[in-house]
Amino acid sequence: MLVPQQSLVTGPRLERLETLLGQTDLARVLGLTLTTYAICRPSIQFSESTLSRLEVLASVIDDLETSLPVSRVRAWFRRANRELKGASVLCTLALPWNPGDATITLVERLARRERVSRSASAPSPARRL
């Protein structure tokens, strides 16, 4: 059932997710066919569970983008990950998941770890005396 509700995912934010992942992979991660995604997308009239997934996914991407350029975020989603049994984040999220379950919790933890490790390895600005 499609639910008209207020979502944190607006048109520009959805466009950013599409630019990063592509419509096909975004639809796949949301558990939708590309046709269903294309029908719901113009008015952002997705089911409540799909909107929840979009918001969690956007939050993960926001977290990564604080320390990585877009190309590195894209690569992070596609890179094989030892903690995901060699699967990529994208392939892992293509399987059924819900906000708060073990799958997305692990992905969120991996994203935080990536952000922290990149922030820690960033060169610090030179100090002036």
C-alpha positions in Angstrom: 0.0 0.0 0.0 1.4 3.4 -0.9 1.2 5.9 1.9 1.3 9.7 1.3 3.4 10.7 4.3 6.0 13.3 5.0 9.4 11.9 4.5 12.9 13.2 5.1 13.8 12.1 1.6 13.0 15.0 -0.7 13.4 15.3 -4.4 16.9 16.7 -4.4 18.0 14.1 -1.8 16.5 11.3 -3.9 18.3 12.7 -6.9 21.6 12.5 -5.0 21.0 8.9 -4.1 20.2 8.1 -7.8 23.3 9.9 -8.9 25.4 7.9 -6.4 23.9 4.5 -6.9 22.0 4.7 -10.2 18.2 4.1 -10.4 18.6 0.4 -11.1 20.7 -0.3 -8.0 18.7 2.1 -5.8 15.5 0.3 -6.8 17.1 -3.0 -6.0 18.3 -1.9 -2.6 14.8 -0.7 -1.8 13.3 -4.0 -2.8 11.5 -2.6 -5.8 11.5 -3.4 -9.5 12.7 -0.6 -11.7 9.2 -0.2 -13.1 7.7 0.2 -9.6 10.4 2.6 -8.7 9.8 4.7 -11.8 6.1 4.9 -11.1 6.5 6.0 -7.5 9.5 8.2 -8.0 8.1 11.4 -9.5 5.8 12.1 -6.5 8.0 10.2 -4.0 4.9 8.1 -3.1 6.6 5.0 -1.8 5.3 2.6 0.8 6.1 3.4 4.4 8.7 0.6 4.6 10.4 1.9 1.4 10.5 5.4 2.7 12.0 4.1 5.9 14.7 2.2 3.9 15.3 5.4 1.8 15.9 7.4 5.0 18.3 4.9 6.5 20.2 4.6 3.2 20.4 8.4 2.9 21.7 8.6 6.5 24.4 6.1 5.7 25.4 8.0 2.6 25.4 11.3 4.5 27.7 9.8 7.1 30.1 8.6 4.4 30.1 11.9 2.5 31.4 13.7 5.5 34.8 12.2 4.9 34.8 10.7 1.4 34.3 12.1 -2.0 31.4 10.8 -4.1 33.6 8.5 -6.1 34.9 6.8 -3.0 31.4 6.5 -1.5 30.2 4.8 -4.7 33.2 2.5 -4.6 32.5 1.7 -0.9 29.1 0.4 -1.8 30.5 -1.8 -4.6 33.6 -3.1 -2.9 33.7 -6.7 -1.5 33.7 -6.6 2.3 35.2 -9.3 4.5 32.6 -8.6 7.2 29.8 -9.2 4.7 31.3 -12.6 3.8 32.9 -11.2 0.7 29.7 -9.5 -0.6 29.5 -5.8 -1.3 27.3 -3.5 0.7 25.2 -3.0 -2.5 24.6 -6.8 -2.9 24.0 -7.2 0.8 21.3 -4.5 0.8 19.7 -6.0 -2.3 18.5 -8.8 0.0 15.5 -8.1 2.2 16.2 -5.8 5.1 14.4 -3.5 7.4 15.6 -0.4 9.3 17.0 -1.6 12.6 17.7 -5.2 11.7 21.1 -6.9 11.8 21.9 -6.3 8.2 21.5 -2.5 8.1 23.0 -2.2 11.6 26.2 -3.9 10.3 26.2 -1.7 7.2 25.8 1.4 9.4 28.6 0.3 11.7 30.9 -0.3 8.6 30.0 3.2 7.3 30.9 4.8 10.7 34.1 2.8 10.8 35.0 4.0 7.3 34.3 7.6 8.2 36.3 7.5 11.4 39.2 5.8 9.7 39.3 8.3 6.9 38.9 11.2 9.3 41.8 9.9 11.5 44.1 9.5 8.5 43.3 12.9 7.1 46.3 15.3 7.4 45.9 17.8 10.2 46.3 21.5 9.3 49.7 22.9 10.1 49.9 24.8 13.4 51.0 28.4 13.5 53.2 29.5 16.4 
